[in-house]
Amino acid sequence: MQALLARRAASSGLRAGPPQLSGRFGLLLLVLISTYLLSAFSTGKLLGDLQVLLFLAVLLLALRTSPLPRRWTWLVAAVALVGSAAAFGASVTGTGVGEGASELWKGLILLVTAVLIVRRILARPTVTVQSIYGALSAYIVIGLMFAAFYTAIDHLGAGHFFANGQPASTQTFQYFSFSTLTTLGYGDFTAAGNGGRAVAVMEALTGQVFLATLVARLVAAFRASPEPAPPVSARRWPPSNARRGPVRSYRRKPAGDGRRTSSRTREHPARTSRDLHVDGRGASTGADSATPQK
């Protein structure tokens, strides 16, 4: 069967590409939740530097399930590796410009990751549990992306990011980002500058549109999806919905039943011992009962 398909593809001028991986986002969602929890409960600067590598791993996981061609997948992975190495080196320097550039690179990596995840979800023909996992993963990626942009504004800007001199750290930026994304609006942290406020408004709009369109649509389609029909093992003939006529029996009837006799039997009845006589020459001839004797 595979050889036949290969011949047809060769005759039509098509190239058989590698089999596409089905989108599975359970591992990606687990990595994102672990990354957020590690950032929330860690106070050291080392984890902030290691976030570049963690976000690179998230991007590689998203590439693993993306429908991109193999050439583009390798190209994006190579650029991400080189850029992440440069961003890690800039973050280790400890300068404001270096840390700001590293945070910008984190935001760009997460932006590409969110686009790949959403594109893979929309490309799926049916809505499954993996589609829901992918939507939740994209939602967390968007929150981490805006947190990285807020941190970059804080490092590259002139003044403080938060009003009233509130402390700015990785934990507070992530807290402010997810509060804005979900439109909770606690009010304990507010952006002081116009740049931070503009980005916060964009994040609030993105969170509302994402929840009201993509996630709600996926959940509704997942609940309304019909159950697949059981596979048919063998073809039945005649079909169950076809009208059946009277059932005829093909059993051999007993020999004594003479109600129906075939035309062959009526034309040539069976011979008996009386129909045979021996002539004077010693030849045995049979008198046909259907022919009158003289």
N, C-alpha and C positions, 0 to 999 in steps of 0.2 A: 504493500500500500504506500509506504514512504517512497519507494523507488518510482512508482507511478506519479505521485505528486511532484517529485523532483523533475521527472521528465516533462510534465506539463508546465512547470514553472520555467524550465529551460527553453521549451518551445515558444512560450509567450514572451520571453525576454525578461522575466522577472528574476530577481535574486532572492534566494531564501535567506532572510536575516535571522539573527539569533532570537530564540524564544524570549518574549517579554515576561518579566517577573510580575506576578500579581502584587498589587499594592497591599502590603501588610505594614501597619503603622503601630502595632502594639509595642514593639521594642523601642520605636522612636518616642512614643508617649512616655514610656518608662524612663528613658534617658533624660527627657526634658523635665519631668517632675523631680528626678534625682538632682539635676543641675540646679533647679530653683531652690530646692531645700538645702543643698550644700551652700549656696550663696546666702541664704537667709540666716543660717545658723553659724556661719563662719565669720570671724572678725579680722582675719589676717589678710595681708595684701597678696599673699602667694596665690590664693584661690582666684582673686581677680585677674591675675596674670594667666592662670591656667584656664580661665574661661574661653580664651581664644582657641585652645585645643579642644575644649568640650564642644564649643559651637562648630568647630570644623568637623568633629565626629557627627554632629547632628546633620550637617550639610551632606556628608558622605552617605549617611543613612537615607536621607531624602533622595539622593541621586540613585541609590540602589533600587528604589521603587519608581523612579520617574520614567515616563515613556520617551525620553529623549533618545536619539540615535547614539550608538556607541562612540562615535567620533566626538560628538559634543559632550558626552558624559566625561570622557577622558580629558577633554580640554578644560571643562569647568573644574574638574578635580585637580588638575595640575595648577591652574591659576589660584585656586583656593589654598593649595599647599604652600605655594611660594608667598602669597600674600599673608597667610597666617604666620609663617615663619618670620617675615618682616615685622608684622604687628607684635608678635611676641618679643622680638628684640627691642622694639620701640617702647613696649610697656615696661621692660626690665630696667631701662635707663632711669626711670623715676621722674623725668621732667614732665611739665604740664603739656607741652606740645606732643611729646611721645605718647603719653597716656591718652590724650585726646584723639590722636591718629589711630591708636589701637582700638578705642571705643567706636570710632567711625567704621573701622573695618569689621568689627563685631556686628554692628547694625547692618552693614551691607551683606554679610554672610547670612544673617537671619532673614533679611528681605528676600534673597534668592531662595532660601529654604522654604519660606512661606509660599512663594509663587509656585515652586515645584510641587509642593503638597496639594495646593488648591487645584492646580492643573491636573494632577493625577486623580484627584477625587472626582472632578467633573468629567474625566475621560472614562470612568468606569460605567459600564452599561447598566448595572444594577446597584442598589444601595444595600450594603451589608454592614456588619459590625465594624469591619475594618474602615469603612467610610466614616463612621462616627468617630473612631479613634483618630483618623487623619484630620477631621475637622477640629477636634479638641487639641491635637498637636499644633495645628496652624494657629489656633487661638493663643496658645501659650507662647509660641514663637513670636507672634506679633507683640505681646506684652514685653518679652525680653528685648525685642528689637527697639522699641521706643525707650526702654530703660537705658539701653546703650547710647541712643541719641541724646538723651538728657544728660548722661554722664559726659559725653563729648562736648556738649554746650557748656557744661560747668568748667571743664578743663580748658577749653579754648576761649571762653568768654572772659570779660574783664571783671565783672562783679560776681556776686553769689547767685546761685540759681534759685534758691528758695527765699521767700520773703521772711522778714523778721529774724534773719540770721539763723535759720534752722540748719542743723548739721546735714551735710551732704556726703553720702557714702553709697556703696553698691546696694546695700539693703534698703536704704531710704528711697533710692531711685526706682528700684523694682517695686517697692510698696506703692510709691506714687504712680508708677506706670499702670499697674493692675487696678488701682483704685480709679484711675481715669478711664481705663479701657472698659471697665464694667460700670462706669458712671455712678459709683458709690458716693463720691463727694463728701468725705469725712470733714475736710476743711482744716486738718492739722498741718498739711503741707500744701503750699500754693506756689506757683511759679512767680518770680519777681520780674523777670525781663519779658520783653515782647516776643523774643524768639522762643523762649520756653512756653509761653502761653499759646502761641500759634501752633506749636507742635502738639501741645496738650489737646487743643481743639480738634486737630486732625486725628489724634488717637481716639478721642471720644466718638467721633463720627464713624471711624473705621470699626470700632467695637460694636456700635449699634447696627450698622449695616451688615456686619458679619453674622451677628446673632439672629437678626431678623430675616435674613435671606438664606444664607447657606446652611447654617446649623438647623434652623427650623424646617427648612425644606427637606433636608436629609432625614431628620427624625420622622417627619410626616410620611415621607416615601418609604422609610423602613417599616413603619407600622402598617402601611397599606399594601405592602408587597405581598402578592399571593404566594401560597405554598406551592413548591414545584410538584408537578404530577409524577406519580411513580413510574419508573421506566417499564416499557412493555418488553417482556422477555421474548415472546414469540408472537407471530402474526396469527390471528384467529380467523378462520374462514368457515362459514360465512360470518360477517360482522354481527354483533349482538343486536344492533338496531335494525337489521334487515328482516323483512317478513319471511317467515318460513312457511313453506307449503306443507301438504300432508306427508307424513313420514312413510316411506315405502319400505317394505321388508324384502330383502333379497335372499331369504332362507330357502333352501331347497325343499320343495314340498314332497310329501310321501308319494310312493309309487302308485298307491291305490287311488289317488285323487285324479279322476279323469274329466274334471270339469273343464280344464283348459288343456288342449292338445295343440301342439304346434302344427304348422302346415306340412312340415316334413313328415311328421308321424301319420297325418291323415293320408298323404300320398303314398307312403311306403310303410304299411303296417308291418308289425313284427312277424317273422316266420315261425311256424311250429313244426313239430315232427310229422304232422299229417301232410304238409306241403312238399315234403321230400319223398321221392320214390326212385327206385332203382330200375332202369330199363334192362332190356335183355342183353345189351352189350356190356353191362357192368359199370356204366357211367352214372354218376349221381347228378340229377338235375333237380332244380327247385322250381316248383310251380308257383308262380307269382299269384298271390291271392287277389291282386287287383286286376289280373288279366283273365277273362273268362276261358275255361277249359272247353275244348271240343270233344 
